[in-house]
Amino acid sequence: MSKAKFKAGQVVRFPSSNKVGTSARKGGTILGIKPMYELKEENKRYYPNGKCKGDLTTFVGLSSGVSKGYAYEIVTIQPKGFRGEKLTVEEFKLDLSTEEKVLAAYIG
């Protein structure tokens, strides 16, 4: 497995779709980094249409032990008057950014 792309303390944005966590979020600050693993088949959950809800986890005991990259624990950056949310996001859903750019994305 290669090294993590980002480091704790860096500001990142969510470019693919701003729907991360429970609401639309633009970006945040990395708090920590955890390895991701592929779930065992018996631990996977599916939607009624047959699509898998997710096949990655940060819990080794639920996995097959195959590492698939890194997950980042992030606290979102919000405009003044709103509270940030803690969430975990896969590495491929992040891009490096600045706090000013993340806050400007809420306006535009």
N, C-alpha and C positions, 0 to 999 in steps of 0.2 A: 504494500500500500504506500502511496506517495505521501508527502508531507501535506499538512493542511494549507489551504490556499490563503486563509485569513488568520489574523491573530486577535486575541482578546483585547478589547479597547478600541478596535477599528470600527468606523461607521460604514454601514453597508445599506444598499437599497434593494428593493424587491422589484426587478424589472419585468419579469415574465407576466405576472398578473398581480395587481395590487391587493388581491384577496389572499391574505396570509393571516392565519389565526382565525378569530371569530368575526373580524371586520376588515374593511379596506385599510391597509397600512402601506406607507411609502418606504419606510426603512427604519433602521435602529442601530444600536451599539452592541457589539458582541461582548457577552459576559463570560462565556466558556465554550470549549470545544469538546465534543464526544465522538468516538468512533460509531459508525452505523453498521448494522449487521442485517443480513437477509433473514426474515422470519421463517420459522419452520412451517410447513404446510398446515399442520393442525392448529396453528395460532393465527393464521390469516382469516380475515373476515371479508365478506362479500356483500355488495349491494344486491337488491332483488333482480337486477338485470344481468347479474353474473360477473360484473366488474369488481376487481379487488379494491378494497378501501385503502390499502397500503401494504407494501411488502418489506418495509424497513423498520428497524427498531434500534434503540440504543441499549436495550437490555440483552446481555449475552445469554441469559438463561432461556429466553424465548426464541433464540435464533439458532440457525444451523452452524454458527461459528464463522461464517464467511463474511469478511469485512468488505463493505461496499463504498467506503469513503467516510466523510465526516458530517456531523450535524452540529449546528451552532445554536447555543442558547443566546437569545437576543432579547433586549428590552427595547420596545419601539420608541421612536422619537415622535412626539406629538406637539401640535401647536400649543401655545400658552392657554391654560385653562383646561386641558385634557390630560389624562393620566396614561402613561405608557403601559403596555401589556407585555408580559414575559411569554415567549414562545420559542419553539425549536424548529429550525428551518434547515433543509438540506443544502449542501454547498452549491449545487448547480443552480439554485434559485436566487443567488446573491451576486451583486456587483459592488465593487468598492465605490464609495461616495464620500460626501462631507455632510455635516449636520445642516449647513446652510442650504445645500441642494435638496436635502430631504424635506426640510420645512418649506422651501419654495414650491415643491411639488404639490403641496396641499392647496396652494393658492391657484396654481395654473391648471 
